[in-house]
Amino acid sequence: MDDISKLMIDQLKDAYSAERQALRAMPKMMKNATHPALKECIQMHMEQTEGQVERIEQALEMVGGKPGRKVCEAMRGLVEEATHEMEENDRGEMMDVLIIAAAQRIEHYEIAAYGTMVTLAKAAGQAPLAELLAQTLAEEKETDQKLTEVAESEVNPAFIRMAQGGEEAESANENRKSGGRRKAS
């Protein structure tokens, strides 16, 4: 086996591990997300990721490899960080912001990985492999863009409103608790 094939197999095994780890993390993100558009985005990407795992298996077959037991340490760290963020915060607007941030870190890692593999496959004259991996690269970019749109149009504005209005809401809540009585100044 030549060095190009060895490198491609290693990169594909890493991507296989990364996708499987991300796939295991997505249900927890879905459970903690509150915004419907974010939940929809996560659900869509879970379905895409299942197809991406199958594509990697196909790609490995094309270069004479098998998934194996390699663990993507980078994805392990990204998933671990996302898990800690979700455990340390309450559900709601801020959680949605944190989930998008974690999901985009994962997407950016995957975009870098697939971009490298597509470029390498093209350089090695393996057009069918490059085309197969380019499908996944396009999906990762699409998911990243969708997350950005959800963040910009809905989730971030809702969080900012909540955070800026938090003091006013807290004051109104205290007023309700005291039965509308105000302390004399």
Summary of the structure (lengths in Angstrom):
residues: 185
radius of gyration: 21.5
end to end distance: 83.8
largest distance: 84.5
contacts: 556
relative contact order: 0.14
helix: 84%
strand: 0%
